[in-house]
Amino acid sequence: MAQAEAGVYRLTPRALSDLEEIWRYSAENWPIAQADLHVDGLAQVFAMIAAMPGLARERPEFIPPVRIHAHEGQLVIYRLAEGQVVILRLLGARQDWRAILAAAES
């Protein structure tokens, strides 16, 4: 298994799109300051995962294997690649994330 460099992470374009959608949804349903706090909290989680990439167990049932960390109703789906944490998706915990990840494999 590849080791991640401490504190290094990147978001895929799809994860960045997910993050923008999370902010948009939050801003439509709560004050903008709350939406900002929510997204800032996710950024803190990204940094924590980058510092401790083994925080979530590896899920080998997905190709490639991923790790899934839950935070305030969101699932941070990531893997280790080329010495860094790669955030693949940010999904709502109520979404059918297994089907979404399985569809991404094909």
C-alpha positions as CSV (number, residue, x, y, z in Angstrom):
1,M,0.0,0.0,0.0
2,A,1.3,3.5,-0.9
3,Q,2.2,5.8,1.9
4,A,0.7,9.3,1.8
5,E,2.8,12.3,2.4
6,A,1.7,13.9,5.6
7,G,-0.9,16.6,4.9
8,V,-1.0,16.3,1.2
9,Y,-4.3,15.8,-0.5
10,R,-6.1,16.7,-3.7
11,L,-9.7,16.7,-4.8
12,T,-10.7,15.1,-8.2
13,P,-12.8,17.3,-10.5
14,R,-15.8,15.2,-9.4
15,A,-15.1,15.7,-5.7
16,L,-14.7,19.5,-6.3
17,S,-18.1,19.5,-8.1
18,D,-19.6,17.6,-5.1
19,L,-18.1,20.2,-2.7
20,E,-19.6,23.0,-4.7
21,E,-23.0,21.3,-4.8
22,I,-22.8,20.8,-1.0
23,W,-22.2,24.5,-0.5
24,R,-24.9,25.5,-2.9
25,Y,-27.5,23.2,-1.2
26,S,-26.4,24.4,2.2
27,A,-26.6,28.1,1.2
28,E,-30.1,27.5,-0.1
29,N,-31.3,25.9,3.1
30,W,-29.3,27.8,5.8
31,P,-27.6,31.1,6.2
32,I,-24.6,31.5,3.9
33,A,-22.3,31.7,7.0
34,Q,-23.5,28.3,8.0
35,A,-22.8,26.9,4.5
36,D,-19.3,28.4,4.7
37,L,-18.8,26.7,8.1
38,H,-20.0,23.4,6.8
39,V,-17.6,23.5,3.8
40,D,-14.8,24.7,6.1
41,G,-15.4,21.7,8.3
42,L,-15.1,19.4,5.4
43,A,-11.7,21.1,4.5
44,Q,-10.6,20.4,8.0
45,V,-11.6,16.7,7.6
46,F,-9.6,16.6,4.3
47,A,-6.5,17.8,6.2
48,M,-7.1,15.3,9.0
49,I,-7.4,12.5,6.6
50,A,-4.2,13.6,4.8
51,A,-2.4,13.6,8.2
52,M,-3.8,10.2,9.1
53,P,-4.7,8.4,5.8
54,G,-5.3,5.1,7.6
55,L,-8.1,6.7,9.6
56,A,-10.8,4.8,7.6
57,R,-10.3,1.1,6.7
58,E,-9.6,0.2,3.1
59,R,-12.7,-1.1,1.2
60,P,-11.3,-3.7,-1.2
61,E,-14.7,-4.6,-2.6
62,F,-14.4,-1.5,-4.8
63,I,-12.0,-1.2,-7.7
64,P,-9.8,0.6,-7.0
65,P,-10.0,0.1,-3.3
66,V,-11.3,3.2,-1.4
67,R,-11.6,4.4,2.1
68,I,-14.8,6.1,3.4
69,H,-14.8,8.6,6.3
70,A,-18.2,9.9,7.6
71,H,-18.5,13.5,8.6
72,E,-21.8,15.3,9.5
73,G,-23.9,13.5,7.0
74,Q,-21.3,13.4,4.2
75,L,-19.1,10.5,3.2
76,V,-15.6,11.5,2.1
77,I,-14.5,8.8,-0.3
78,Y,-10.7,8.7,-0.9
79,R,-7.8,6.6,-1.8
80,L,-4.0,6.8,-1.6
81,A,-2.2,7.4,-4.9
82,E,1.2,8.7,-5.8
83,G,2.1,9.6,-2.2
84,Q,-1.0,11.6,-1.5
85,V,-4.6,11.3,-0.4
86,V,-7.0,11.7,-3.4
87,I,-10.5,12.7,-2.5
88,L,-12.7,11.0,-5.1
89,R,-16.2,11.9,-4.1
90,L,-18.2,13.6,-1.4
91,L,-21.6,11.9,-1.1
92,G,-24.5,12.3,1.2
93,A,-24.8,9.4,3.7
94,R,-28.4,8.8,2.6
95,Q,-27.4,8.4,-1.0
96,D,-27.0,4.9,-2.4
97,W,-23.2,5.3,-2.3
98,R,-22.5,1.7,-2.9
99,A,-24.3,1.9,-6.3
100,I,-22.7,5.2,-7.1
101,L,-19.2,3.7,-6.5
102,A,-20.0,0.5,-8.3
103,A,-21.2,2.5,-11.3
104,A,-17.9,4.4,-11.3
105,E,-16.0,1.2,-11.6
106,S,-17.6,0.3,-15.0
